[in-house]
Amino acid sequence: MPGDAGEKTEAATPRRRQEAREKGQVARSHDLGSALLLLGGMLALRWLGPWTMQVLVAAVERYLVVDDAASAARLDLAPLVASVGLCVLSATGPIMVALLLVALLSHLAQIGFLVTSEPLRPNLTRLNPIAGFGRLFSSRTLVQLAMNLTKLMVVTWVGYLAIESRLDKIMLAMDVGGWQQLVVISRVLYEVGLILAIVLLVIAVIDFAWQRWRHERDLRMSKEEVKEELRRMEGDPIVKQRRRRMQLVAALQHIRKNVPTADVVVTNPTELAVAIKYDVATMQAPKVVAKGQDYLAAKIREIAVQSGVPIVERKPLAQALFKTVEVGQEVPEQFYKAIAEILAYVYELAGKAGRFRRAPAA
């Protein structure tokens, strides 16, 4: 229907997807990256935390314990600061590297390897206050707001339940005090953080699926857009038709020029035709001077009849020559025997057996 011409009902073509990707328009969930970072951070603390704590405690014992005031006065501040920095870096470096790897893997898992500066280019249309106001109250923005509020309520509720179930441990830590209190509180925080990270990861996976669906919907094209893209990729049909017509005219001119000089035309019998010429004085082997399929094959046969060129039906030979030998090329050695027999037969009929004395050997 004419009214449906502008409706985006067609799936995006590969070219449309590539153009969108080059512009940085990809399906991506920021929540998924954040959730994976939180979960990776919690696991990194679980596995690398003891090492970090050991290095930091050793640093405290090394740098904060001074024998006397005279020794403290002789301390050089610059080397001390550098040494402390290296110590902190060695303590937190493994965790930072782990978080960096998680961030990279999260990015690659969502959109693969992509480097583009297109999103950084200034776009003056974004400064339009009317358009910005429209985006602020668009259905997409309202849906995103509703989803964010839902995420916040779910995370708050899960966090509340996780903390409530561990109130006894928290109260016990308050009574214990000292180093043991820090250990208990840290364990509680780790357990709550791990639960929240898993919940956020589940929500982020759902959000990523929704982002993919929305991205696919935004990339959809109308039938007219698909036709226009095919026209751009394959060329305008009118231009293609004109080009084919020109190629056909050139092929016909070549056929009219070379077929009358051929010694024989090998046919399929109707679909293919290959014109072969052999001149003992100038050629080392027979040469294909023209070939054609369907319409061109019919023209070759027609010109051959008009010019008195013999036509011989050899289906396998015609197919093999048409597929493997281009116009102007000599016939390969594996076809010498078959062509020699055909030429000998043709020359015998024409009374030109003498021409074939130096024909290619079988």
Residue pairs with C-beta under 8 A, 6 or more apart in sequence:
4 223
5 222
5 223
5 224
6 222
6 224
7 222
8 220
8 221
8 222
8 225
9 220
9 222
9 223
10 220
10 221
10 222
10 223
10 225
10 226
11 216
11 220
11 221
12 20
12 216
12 219
12 220
12 221
13 221
13 226
13 229
15 229
15 233
16 219
16 221
16 229
17 219
20 26
20 219
21 114
21 116
22 116
22 118
23 116
23 118
23 119
24 114
24 116
24 118
24 119
25 215
25 218
26 110
26 111
26 114
26 215
27 110
27 111
27 208
27 211
27 212
27 214
27 215
27 216
28 110
28 111
28 208
28 211
29 110
29 204
29 207
29 208
29 211
31 151
31 200
31 203
31 204
31 207
31 208
32 106
32 110
32 201
32 204
32 205
32 207
32 208
33 103
33 106
33 107
33 110
33 204
34 200
34 204
35 197
35 200
35 201
35 203
35 204
36 102
36 103
36 105
36 106
36 201
36 204
37 99
37 102
37 103
37 106
38 193
38 196
38 197
38 200
39 194
39 197
39 198
39 200
39 201
40 98
40 99
40 101
40 102
41 95
41 98
41 99
41 102
41 197
42 190
42 193
42 194
42 197
44 94
44 95
44 98
44 99
45 52
45 95
45 190
46 190
48 94
48 95
48 98
51 91
51 94
52 91
52 92
52 94
52 95
55 87
55 90
55 91
56 87
56 88
56 91
59 84
59 87
59 88
59 91
63 80
63 83
63 84
66 72
66 75
110 208
125 131
126 132
135 141
140 214
147 207
147 210
151 200
151 203
151 207
154 199
154 203
155 196
155 199
155 200
155 203
158 195
158 196
158 199
159 192
159 195
159 196
162 191
162 192
162 195
162 196
163 170
163 192
166 188
166 191
166 192
169 184
169 187
169 188
170 184
170 185
170 188
172 184
173 180
173 181
173 184
173 185
173 188
174 181
176 184
221 229
231 237
234 240
235 243
248 295
248 296
251 292
251 296
252 296
252 299
254 290
254 327
255 275
255 290
255 292
255 296
255 299
255 300
255 303
256 303
258 275
258 277
258 289
258 290
259 265
259 275
259 289
259 290
259 300
259 303
259 304
259 307
259 309
260 303
260 307
260 309
261 277
261 289
262 275
262 276
262 277
262 289
262 290
262 304
262 309
263 276
263 277
263 278
263 286
263 309
263 310
263 343
263 346
263 347
264 275
264 276
264 309
264 310
264 311
264 312
264 342
264 343
264 346
265 273
265 274
265 275
265 276
265 300
265 301
265 304
265 309
265 310
265 311
265 312
266 273
266 274
266 276
266 312
266 313
266 314
266 317
266 318
266 321
266 342
267 273
267 274
267 297
267 301
267 311
267 312
267 313
267 314
267 318
268 297
268 313
268 315
268 318
268 319
268 322
269 313
269 315
270 297
270 298
271 293
271 294
271 297
272 291
272 292
272 293
272 297
272 318
272 319
272 322
273 291
273 292
273 296
273 297
273 298
273 300
273 301
273 304
273 318
274 288
274 290
274 291
274 318
274 321
274 322
274 325
275 288
275 289
275 290
275 291
275 300
275 304
275 309
276 286
276 287
276 288
276 289
276 321
276 331
276 339
276 342
276 343
277 283
277 286
277 287
277 289
278 285
278 286
278 287
278 339
278 343
278 359
280 355
280 356
280 357
280 358
280 359
283 330
284 330
284 360
285 330
285 331
285 333
285 336
285 360
286 330
286 331
286 339
286 343
286 359
286 360
287 328
287 329
287 330
287 331
288 321
288 325
288 326
288 327
288 328
288 329
288 330
288 331
289 327
289 328
290 300
290 327
291 300
291 321
291 322
291 325
291 327
292 299
292 300
293 322
301 311
303 309
304 310
304 311
305 311
310 346
310 349
310 350
312 342
312 345
312 346
314 338
314 342
317 335
317 338
317 339
317 342
320 335
321 331
321 335
324 332
325 331
325 332
331 339
331 360
333 360
336 360
336 361
336 362
337 362
339 360
340 356
340 359
340 360
340 361
340 362
343 356
343 359
344 353
344 356
344 359
347 353
347 355
347 356
